[in-house]
């Protein structure tokens, strides 16, 4: 089964454990935005620590990232989740 275009997993590390969530690309002029749930970025404990080793793999199928891995440079989430 092939992954649909524009969606794929996000991989990250928290407290030395590896996790993954779903993500989706957002069409923008810089082609550099990914949307995912707040709990895939930040623990929601009011702290300033964001998750480590965060990468997105668009159209990830059978262990292959068709478009490579996109590594995060910045994170943002709604204040209600972060706090």
VMD Tcl script that builds the backbone (N, CA, C; Angstrom):
set m [mol new atoms 249]
animate dup $m
set s [atomselect $m all]
$s set {name element resname resid chain x y z} {
  {N N UNK 1 A 0.849 -1.178 0.000}
  {CA C UNK 1 A 0.000 0.000 0.000}
  {C C UNK 1 A 0.891 1.236 0.000}
  {N N UNK 2 A 0.571 2.200 -0.829}
  {CA C UNK 2 A 1.341 3.435 -0.903}
  {C C UNK 2 A 0.732 4.503 -0.006}
  {N N UNK 3 A 1.606 5.297 0.583}
  {CA C UNK 3 A 1.144 6.420 1.406}
  {C C UNK 3 A 0.600 7.506 0.498}
  {N N UNK 4 A -0.456 8.213 0.933}
  {CA C UNK 4 A -0.963 9.310 0.124}
  {C C UNK 4 A 0.017 10.478 0.102}
  {N N UNK 5 A 0.024 11.264 -0.961}
  {CA C UNK 5 A 0.939 12.407 -1.041}
  {C C UNK 5 A 0.654 13.423 0.059}
  {N N UNK 6 A 1.710 13.990 0.574}
  {CA C UNK 6 A 1.571 15.068 1.543}
  {C C UNK 6 A 1.341 14.650 2.972}
  {N N UNK 7 A 1.327 13.363 3.256}
  {CA C UNK 7 A 1.201 12.910 4.636}
  {C C UNK 7 A 2.312 11.914 4.935}
  {N N UNK 8 A 2.599 11.772 6.212}
  {CA C UNK 8 A 3.630 10.830 6.621}
  {C C UNK 8 A 3.885 10.943 8.108}
  {N N UNK 9 A 4.745 10.109 8.623}
  {CA C UNK 9 A 5.025 10.147 10.050}
  {C C UNK 9 A 6.010 11.253 10.424}
  {N N UNK 10 A 5.884 11.707 11.659}
  {CA C UNK 10 A 6.908 12.537 12.273}
  {C C UNK 10 A 7.557 11.657 13.346}
  {N N UNK 11 A 8.858 11.691 13.400}
  {CA C UNK 11 A 9.618 10.906 14.362}
  {C C UNK 11 A 10.272 11.869 15.343}
  {N N UNK 12 A 10.325 11.501 16.616}
  {CA C UNK 12 A 10.954 12.371 17.607}
  {C C UNK 12 A 11.386 11.567 18.817}
  {N N UNK 13 A 12.186 12.198 19.651}
  {CA C UNK 13 A 12.690 11.583 20.876}
  {C C UNK 13 A 12.279 12.440 22.066}
  {N N UNK 14 A 11.881 11.766 23.145}
  {CA C UNK 14 A 11.580 12.453 24.409}
  {C C UNK 14 A 12.029 11.547 25.544}
  {N N UNK 15 A 12.823 12.107 26.459}
  {CA C UNK 15 A 13.362 11.329 27.578}
  {C C UNK 15 A 14.034 10.040 27.107}
  {N N UNK 16 A 14.830 10.159 26.042}
  {CA C UNK 16 A 15.584 9.042 25.466}
  {C C UNK 16 A 14.716 7.906 24.924}
  {N N UNK 17 A 13.432 8.170 24.654}
  {CA C UNK 17 A 12.549 7.200 24.013}
  {C C UNK 17 A 12.135 7.739 22.663}
  {N N UNK 18 A 12.061 6.855 21.663}
  {CA C UNK 18 A 11.651 7.244 20.318}
  {C C UNK 18 A 10.146 7.068 20.156}
  {N N UNK 19 A 9.524 8.031 19.465}
  {CA C UNK 19 A 8.084 8.033 19.223}
  {C C UNK 19 A 7.813 8.430 17.778}
  {N N UNK 20 A 6.561 8.250 17.360}
  {CA C UNK 20 A 6.141 8.789 16.066}
  {C C UNK 20 A 4.675 9.187 16.140}
  {N N UNK 21 A 4.310 10.124 15.286}
  {CA C UNK 21 A 2.940 10.624 15.128}
  {C C UNK 21 A 2.683 10.794 13.635}
  {N N UNK 22 A 1.469 11.147 13.298}
  {CA C UNK 22 A 1.177 11.467 11.899}
  {C C UNK 22 A 1.399 12.954 11.659}
  {N N UNK 23 A 1.696 13.300 10.425}
  {CA C UNK 23 A 1.904 14.690 10.040}
  {C C UNK 23 A 1.455 14.906 8.610}
  {N N UNK 24 A 1.361 16.159 8.234}
  {CA C UNK 24 A 0.966 16.507 6.866}
  {C C UNK 24 A 1.662 17.790 6.444}
  {N N UNK 25 A 2.030 17.850 5.177}
  {CA C UNK 25 A 2.645 19.066 4.662}
  {C C UNK 25 A 1.581 20.134 4.473}
  {N N UNK 26 A 1.998 21.385 4.606}
  {CA C UNK 26 A 1.122 22.527 4.374}
  {C C UNK 26 A 1.679 23.283 3.176}
  {N N UNK 27 A 0.822 23.539 2.207}
  {CA C UNK 27 A 1.246 24.243 1.004}
  {C C UNK 27 A 1.548 25.704 1.351}
  {N N UNK 28 A 2.803 26.096 1.226}
  {CA C UNK 28 A 3.204 27.486 1.450}
  {C C UNK 28 A 4.349 27.813 0.503}
  {N N UNK 29 A 4.611 29.078 0.242}
  {CA C UNK 29 A 5.633 29.447 -0.746}
  {C C UNK 29 A 7.028 28.895 -0.447}
  {N N UNK 30 A 7.372 28.744 0.826}
  {CA C UNK 30 A 8.704 28.243 1.178}
  {C C UNK 30 A 8.781 26.718 1.198}
  {N N UNK 31 A 7.646 26.043 1.060}
  {CA C UNK 31 A 7.587 24.575 1.086}
  {C C UNK 31 A 8.308 24.022 2.304}
  {N N UNK 32 A 7.961 24.560 3.491}
  {CA C UNK 32 A 8.702 24.152 4.678}
  {C C UNK 32 A 7.836 24.005 5.929}
  {N N UNK 33 A 6.543 23.757 5.785}
  {CA C UNK 33 A 5.674 23.635 6.953}
  {C C UNK 33 A 5.073 22.244 7.046}
  {N N UNK 34 A 5.033 21.734 8.282}
  {CA C UNK 34 A 4.403 20.451 8.567}
  {C C UNK 34 A 3.440 20.663 9.728}
  {N N UNK 35 A 2.265 20.092 9.627}
  {CA C UNK 35 A 1.274 20.164 10.694}
  {C C UNK 35 A 1.192 18.810 11.387}
  {N N UNK 36 A 1.134 18.849 12.713}
  {CA C UNK 36 A 0.947 17.642 13.509}
  {C C UNK 36 A 0.301 18.051 14.826}
  {N N UNK 37 A -0.020 17.113 15.657}
  {CA C UNK 37 A -0.639 17.410 16.946}
  {C C UNK 37 A 0.382 18.017 17.910}
  {N N UNK 38 A -0.099 18.850 18.814}
  {CA C UNK 38 A 0.773 19.491 19.790}
  {C C UNK 38 A 1.550 18.502 20.635}
  {N N UNK 39 A 0.937 17.351 20.965}
  {CA C UNK 39 A 1.643 16.371 21.794}
  {C C UNK 39 A 2.782 15.673 21.046}
  {N N UNK 40 A 2.935 15.968 19.749}
  {CA C UNK 40 A 4.047 15.434 18.957}
  {C C UNK 40 A 5.220 16.411 18.912}
  {N N UNK 41 A 5.078 17.540 19.591}
  {CA C UNK 41 A 6.100 18.592 19.606}
  {C C UNK 41 A 6.592 18.930 21.001}
  {N N UNK 42 A 5.662 18.885 21.952}
  {CA C UNK 42 A 5.911 19.419 23.294}
  {C C UNK 42 A 5.121 18.595 24.312}
  {N N UNK 43 A 5.663 18.372 25.518}
  {CA C UNK 43 A 4.945 17.555 26.499}
  {C C UNK 43 A 3.712 18.224 27.107}
  {N N UNK 44 A 3.518 19.529 26.882}
  {CA C UNK 44 A 2.337 20.207 27.395}
  {C C UNK 44 A 2.373 20.446 28.895}
  {N N UNK 45 A 3.556 20.564 29.427}
  {CA C UNK 45 A 3.710 20.727 30.875}
  {C C UNK 45 A 4.055 22.149 31.296}
  {N N UNK 46 A 3.964 23.089 30.356}
  {CA C UNK 46 A 4.303 24.471 30.665}
  {C C UNK 46 A 5.784 24.778 30.584}
  {N N UNK 47 A 6.592 23.786 30.327}
  {CA C UNK 47 A 8.038 23.980 30.241}
  {C C UNK 47 A 8.468 24.527 28.897}
  {N N UNK 48 A 9.754 24.767 28.781}
  {CA C UNK 48 A 10.304 25.329 27.548}
  {C C UNK 48 A 11.030 24.291 26.694}
  {N N UNK 49 A 10.923 23.025 27.052}
  {CA C UNK 49 A 11.618 21.961 26.325}
  {C C UNK 49 A 10.704 21.383 25.244}
  {N N UNK 50 A 11.195 21.409 24.015}
  {CA C UNK 50 A 10.501 20.793 22.891}
  {C C UNK 50 A 11.172 19.455 22.608}
  {N N UNK 51 A 10.493 18.562 21.916}
  {CA C UNK 51 A 11.046 17.235 21.670}
  {C C UNK 51 A 12.273 17.296 20.765}
  {N N UNK 52 A 13.139 16.295 20.883}
  {CA C UNK 52 A 14.406 16.224 20.156}
  {C C UNK 52 A 14.298 15.332 18.920}
  {N N UNK 53 A 15.289 15.469 18.046}
  {CA C UNK 53 A 15.463 14.587 16.876}
  {C C UNK 53 A 14.194 14.489 16.039}
  {N N UNK 54 A 13.518 15.620 15.857}
  {CA C UNK 54 A 12.241 15.651 15.173}
  {C C UNK 54 A 12.450 15.659 13.664}
  {N N UNK 55 A 11.800 14.733 12.967}
  {CA C UNK 55 A 11.903 14.660 11.506}
  {C C UNK 55 A 10.564 14.194 10.933}
  {N N UNK 56 A 10.254 14.674 9.746}
  {CA C UNK 56 A 9.031 14.311 9.021}
  {C C UNK 56 A 9.417 13.570 7.752}
  {N N UNK 57 A 8.639 12.536 7.405}
  {CA C UNK 57 A 8.927 11.730 6.220}
  {C C UNK 57 A 7.684 11.652 5.334}
  {N N UNK 58 A 7.568 12.566 4.371}
  {CA C UNK 58 A 6.423 12.586 3.475}
  {C C UNK 58 A 6.380 11.318 2.623}
  {N N UNK 59 A 5.183 10.777 2.461}
  {CA C UNK 59 A 4.952 9.567 1.662}
  {C C UNK 59 A 5.849 8.414 2.089}
  {N N UNK 60 A 5.953 8.189 3.378}
  {CA C UNK 60 A 6.750 7.108 3.955}
  {C C UNK 60 A 6.038 5.784 3.685}
  {N N UNK 61 A 6.668 4.891 2.927}
  {CA C UNK 61 A 6.054 3.622 2.564}
  {C C UNK 61 A 7.066 2.495 2.722}
  {N N UNK 62 A 6.668 1.476 3.449}
  {CA C UNK 62 A 7.528 0.298 3.643}
  {C C UNK 62 A 8.933 0.670 4.103}
  {N N UNK 63 A 9.017 1.621 5.027}
  {CA C UNK 63 A 10.308 2.017 5.578}
  {C C UNK 63 A 11.123 2.951 4.712}
  {N N UNK 64 A 10.552 3.443 3.605}
  {CA C UNK 64 A 11.276 4.325 2.694}
  {C C UNK 64 A 10.646 5.715 2.706}
  {N N UNK 65 A 11.474 6.730 2.954}
  {CA C UNK 65 A 11.031 8.124 2.909}
  {C C UNK 65 A 11.244 8.629 1.484}
  {N N UNK 66 A 10.190 8.573 0.664}
  {CA C UNK 66 A 10.281 8.896 -0.768}
  {C C UNK 66 A 10.890 10.265 -1.043}
  {N N UNK 67 A 10.632 11.216 -0.163}
  {CA C UNK 67 A 11.122 12.582 -0.356}
  {C C UNK 67 A 12.169 12.964 0.678}
  {N N UNK 68 A 12.771 11.971 1.296}
  {CA C UNK 68 A 13.787 12.220 2.312}
  {C C UNK 68 A 13.159 12.637 3.635}
  {N N UNK 69 A 13.994 12.970 4.581}
  {CA C UNK 69 A 13.538 13.428 5.887}
  {C C UNK 69 A 13.635 14.940 5.959}
  {N N UNK 70 A 12.637 15.569 6.523}
  {CA C UNK 70 A 12.630 17.014 6.763}
  {C C UNK 70 A 12.861 17.207 8.259}
  {N N UNK 71 A 13.946 17.837 8.616}
  {CA C UNK 71 A 14.288 18.048 10.019}
  {C C UNK 71 A 13.775 19.405 10.481}
  {N N UNK 72 A 13.228 19.442 11.697}
  {CA C UNK 72 A 12.643 20.672 12.233}
  {C C UNK 72 A 13.711 21.692 12.598}
  {N N UNK 73 A 13.417 22.947 12.302}
  {CA C UNK 73 A 14.267 24.062 12.710}
  {C C UNK 73 A 13.585 24.882 13.787}
  {N N UNK 74 A 12.268 24.930 13.761}
  {CA C UNK 74 A 11.477 25.687 14.736}
  {C C UNK 74 A 10.199 24.928 15.038}
  {N N UNK 75 A 9.676 25.151 16.226}
  {CA C UNK 75 A 8.387 24.584 16.616}
  {C C UNK 75 A 7.467 25.700 17.070}
  {N N UNK 76 A 6.182 25.484 16.896}
  {CA C UNK 76 A 5.186 26.362 17.483}
  {C C UNK 76 A 3.945 25.517 17.762}
  {N N UNK 77 A 3.238 25.899 18.783}
  {CA C UNK 77 A 1.993 25.237 19.124}
  {C C UNK 77 A 1.109 26.250 19.825}
  {N N UNK 78 A -0.149 25.924 19.964}
  {CA C UNK 78 A -1.046 26.831 20.661}
  {C C UNK 78 A -0.648 26.920 22.137}
  {N N UNK 79 A -0.764 28.099 22.688}
  {CA C UNK 79 A -0.357 28.332 24.073}
  {C C UNK 79 A -1.093 27.417 25.051}
  {N N UNK 80 A -2.360 27.131 24.763}
  {CA C UNK 80 A -3.140 26.251 25.634}
  {C C UNK 80 A -2.536 24.870 25.778}
  {N N UNK 81 A -1.940 24.353 24.712}
  {CA C UNK 81 A -1.301 23.045 24.811}
  {C C UNK 81 A 0.029 23.140 25.544}
  {N N UNK 82 A 0.849 24.082 25.165}
  {CA C UNK 82 A 2.180 24.197 25.761}
  {C C UNK 82 A 2.085 24.409 27.268}
  {N N UNK 83 A 1.113 25.210 27.707}
  {CA C UNK 83 A 0.944 25.473 29.138}
  {C C UNK 83 A 0.171 24.386 29.824}
}
mol reanalyze $m
mol bondsrecalc $m
mol representation Tube
mol addrep $m
